[in-house]
């Protein structure tokens, strides 16, 4: 069988770096094959994707050695447009791919440019919408109205409608709620089963395994260190780098490292207060009748489906949404009464799209901009820059201060965007999908670092990662149907059965998808309000399982001895 994509001893070195991003990689994709590519942040996964789809070297300045073929043709003889007829790519940042004024227009954009028959275009758009469960109201919506997760769904639909021979999805779970993620992965699996091929680049291995990838490839420092089946990978994978199924953690409990819940800080006065607030954009209200009080010292996670209003709720803290009724107050003052510079210094906001924070030529210039405008001395700026790069795990990246921000991987860009917010030393941090594009070790490192910063007393997370929210937060807010549906401690939310489902939701209130960790947390002996971190809970259950197996083995041995005695 001829491969659809083949790399033979490929090395890629970007012009902005002396260190190869890929080093001697050989890789192939065959028809009917679904491949999961994983590894630590910055290991070369995105570069491998760019080689497959031709962005390297056509759109990124890099030296490429070795051989690359696409559908049997040397990639060096093909344009990006020609390669795209074989390879469709869903990027980590969907905003780069959505170009239509409405969702339907965007999905139809590619087929129209290939001059397909209008009837065929309509049939394809309808078929893809049904496959991904896109409702009529979403198809009619303007793309400017969409959340990050909705944009990602639309971008994937725009790839699927073109029916390329290979579909590559880069961190597809980064912005999708768990239910939407299941739809996307199932659609990709069905596409592959019909004769296509697929590549999933993802750190959240546990969420990809249900669609049964045919092969797992692990990259580290630009080299492939594992390529094989799922059982072999689960036996050897580093649970501190990629997220493995919870049952695997239990089975490998002795190999797990420590995890510590952030220490609870005393709560103070109101930091962010909503009083019967209606929030939205222009004439469009996203949330209504919001009344809640986020206190200083709290660590709060906001959960909900794509488009539910999670980001809208907290963007109100920095004046990015319209308060058309009621009130939103920051530290006792209406948000609208603050100058922009005061809001930025009081509340650091990490956006889903890190590129929104970048405009300078180098990382050093980016880091210096905020403190310089606040009158910080040059020597102190250099010190602050080093501190925040260390906090987010970028201090050891080669030539980090002289590199253009957009040459970093998407995960590294997100960490840099967080570092920019930290240079202003805000009292409150709002993190929108902070772990997107991050391996577990990198995510843990910067979340641990910011949780101990004396200057930051409140941290608010917007996330689809339920497992992370449960043990990293003191309080969970669930948003659905234009309102706050639930608000309580992790213990209370986990034990509210009406909020959860394991497949098709049975009620409108069941908006959270259960995970194995959620189910295990319900059986934990933890006190109300506290959920043990995954590694701790896995060791707890692993010890219990070992004790049960020991008792079972002892009982079995005793039975055998008794039987032998009876026979004697």
C-alpha positions, 0 to 999 in steps of 0.5 A, spaced: 500 500 500 502 506 498 502 511 503 498 518 503 504 522 506 511 519 507 517 523 511 524 520 510 529 522 515 526 529 515 530 535 519 527 542 520 530 548 523 527 554 523 531 560 521 530 564 528 533 558 531 539 554 531 536 548 534 532 543 530 525 542 531 524 536 528 531 531 527 531 525 523 524 524 523 521 518 519 513 517 518 508 515 514 500 515 514 496 510 510 489 510 507 484 507 513 489 509 518 488 514 524 494 516 528 495 519 535 501 524 535 503 526 542 508 529 546 511 535 551 509 542 549 515 544 544 517 537 542 515 538 534 508 536 534 506 542 530 512 542 526 511 535 524 504 538 522 506 543 518 511 539 514 505 534 512 501 540 510 506 544 506 506 550 511 513 548 512 517 551 508 512 555 504 509 559 510 515 558 515 522 560 513 526 553 515 531 549 512 528 542 511 532 536 509 530 529 508 524 527 503 517 528 504 512 525 499 504 527 498 500 522 495 506 519 492 509 526 489 515 530 492 512 535 496 518 540 494 514 540 487 507 542 490 504 548 492 501 549 499 494 549 495 496 543 491 497 539 498 491 542 501 487 538 496 490 531 499 491 534 506 486 538 510 488 541 517 484 544 523 489 549 526 489 550 534 487 557 532 481 556 528 480 564 527 485 563 522 481 559 518 474 562 519 473 567 513 465 567 512 460 572 514 456 566 517 457 559 519 453 556 512 457 561 508 464 559 511 463 552 511 461 553 503 467 557 502 472 551 500 467 548 495 465 554 492 472 556 491 473 549 488 467 550 483 463 545 485 456 544 483 451 549 488 447 543 489 453 538 491 455 544 495 448 544 499 448 537 500 455 537 503 454 542 508 447 539 510 451 532 511 457 535 515 452 539 519 448 533 521 455 529 522 457 534 527 450 536 530 450 543 528 443 546 529 440 551 524 440 557 529 448 556 529 448 555 521 445 562 520 449 565 526 454 570 524 461 568 525 463 574 529 458 572 534 461 565 536 465 562 542 472 559 541 469 552 541 464 554 536 469 557 531 473 550 532 467 546 530 466 551 524 473 550 522 473 543 522 466 543 518 470 547 513 475 541 512 470 536 513 466 538 507 472 538 502 473 531 503 481 531 503 484 524 503 488 526 510 485 530 515 490 533 521 487 536 527 492 540 531 489 540 539 482 539 537 480 539 544 483 545 546 477 549 545 471 544 545 467 542 550 467 534 552 460 533 548 463 537 542 469 534 542 466 527 542 462 529 536 469 531 532 473 525 534 467 520 532 466 524 525 474 523 524 473 516 526 468 515 521 471 519 516 477 514 516 473 508 516 470 510 510 477 510 507 480 516 509 486 517 513 487 522 520 492 525 524 490 527 531 495 531 535 493 532 542 496 531 549 489 529 552 490 522 550 485 519 555 479 523 551 482 520 544 483 513 546 475 512 545 475 512 538 481 507 537 487 510 534 490 505 530 497 507 532 500 512 537 507 516 536 510 520 541 515 525 540 520 528 544 526 533 542 524 533 535 525 525 535 520 520 535 521 515 541 515 511 540 511 508 535 506 503 536 499 500 539 495 503 544 497 498 550 504 498 549 504 506 549 500 506 556 505 501 559 510 506 558 508 513 557 510 518 562 503 520 566 507 527 568 507 529 560 500 526 557 494 525 560 492 518 561 486 514 562 484 514 570 484 507 570 491 507 567 493 511 573 490 507 578 494 501 575 501 505 575 499 508 581 506 507 584 509 511 578 505 517 579 509 523 582 506 528 587 500 533 586 498 538 591 492 542 591 493 549 592 492 551 599 486 555 600 487 562 602 482 566 606 477 570 602 476 577 603 471 582 600 468 582 594 472 582 588 467 581 582 460 583 583 454 582 579 447 584 580 442 582 576 447 583 570 445 582 563 451 581 559 452 581 551 455 584 545 451 590 542 444 588 541 445 580 543 445 578 550 449 572 552 447 572 559 441 575 563 439 576 570 446 574 573 447 575 580 453 572 584 459 575 588 466 572 586 470 574 593 478 576 593 482 570 595 477 565 591 480 560 586 473 559 581 472 555 575 467 556 570 464 550 566 459 550 561 458 548 553 461 552 547 457 558 547 454 558 554 457 565 556 463 562 560 468 567 557 462 573 557 461 572 564 469 574 566 470 578 560 465 583 564 471 584 569 475 587 564 470 591 560 470 587 554 462 586 554 456 590 554 453 591 561 446 593 558 442 592 565 444 591 572 451 592 574 458 589 574 463 592 580 470 590 581 473 592 588 466 596 589 467 600 583 463 599 576 467 596 571 466 602 566 468 607 571 476 604 570 481 607 565 483 601 561 490 602 564 487 601 571 483 595 569 489 591 566 493 592 572 488 590 577 486 584 572 490 580 568 486 576 562 489 570 558 485 570 552 484 563 548 487 566 542 494 568 545 496 572 538 491 577 541 496 579 546 502 580 541 505 586 537 512 587 538 518 584 534 521 580 540 519 576 546 523 581 550 520 587 547 513 584 549 515 583 556 517 590 557 511 594 554 507 593 560 512 595 565 515 600 561 508 604 560 507 603 568 514 607 569 518 601 571 526 602 571 529 598 565 533 594 570 527 592 574 524 590 567 529 585 566 528 582 573 521 582 572 522 578 565 526 573 567 521 572 573 515 571 569 519 567 564 521 562 569 514 562 572 511 559 565 516 555 564 520 558 558 526 561 561 530 555 558 527 556 551 533 557 547 534 564 545 527 566 548 528 573 549 530 575 541 525 570 538 519 573 535 513 571 539 509 568 533 515 563 532 513 559 538 509 553 538 501 555 540 502 552 547 509 556 548 505 562 545 499 561 551 505 561 556 508 567 554 501 571 554 500 569 561 507 571 562 505 578 559 499 579 564 504 577 570 509 583 568 503 587 571 503 584 577 495 584 577 491 582 584 486 577 580 488 573 574 483 570 569 485 564 565 481 562 559 482 555 557 489 556 560 491 548 559 490 548 551 496 546 548 500 545 554 503 538 556 501 536 563 508 538 566 508 545 563 501 546 565 502 544 572 508 548 573 505 555 571 499 553 575 503 551 581 507 557 580 501 562 580 498 559 585 503 561 590 504 568 588 503 573 593 501 578 589 495 574 586 490 573 591 484 571 586 484 566 580 478 565 575 479 559 570 474 558 564 475 551 562 472 545 559 477 541 563 472 538 568 478 534 571 482 540 572 477 544 575 475 539 580 482 539 584 484 546 582 478 550 584 475 552 591 468 553 587 465 551 581 460 556 577 456 552 571 453 556 566 448 554 561 442 557 558 444 564 558 444 563 566 448 561 572 445 554 573 449 551 579 454 554 584 458 550 589 464 547 592 467 541 587 464 536 592 457 539 591 458 539 584 460 532 583 455 529 588 449 533 584 447 528 579 442 532 576 448 536 572 452 530 569 451 525 564 455 519 561 452 520 554 446 523 551 443 528 557 437 526 560 435 533 562 437 540 560 440 541 567 445 535 565 450 539 561 457 536 564 460 530 561 462 525 566 469 522 566 472 516 570 475 521 575 469 524 576 466 517 578 472 516 582 471 522 586 464 520 588 467 514 591 473 518 595 473 519 602 475 526 601 471 531 606 466 536 603 469 541 599 475 537 597 477 533 591 484 529 591 488 531 585 488 525 580 495 522 582 493 522 589 486 519 588 489 514 583 494 511 589 488 511 594 484 507 589 490 503 587 492 501 594 485 499 596 485 495 589 492 491 591 489 490 598 483 487 595 487 483 591 491 480 596 485 478 600 482 475 594 488 471 593 489 469 600 482 467 600 483 463 594 489 460 597 485 458 603 480 455 599 485 451 595 488 448 602 481 447 605 479 443 599 486 439 599 485 437 606 478 435 605 480 430 599 486 428 604 
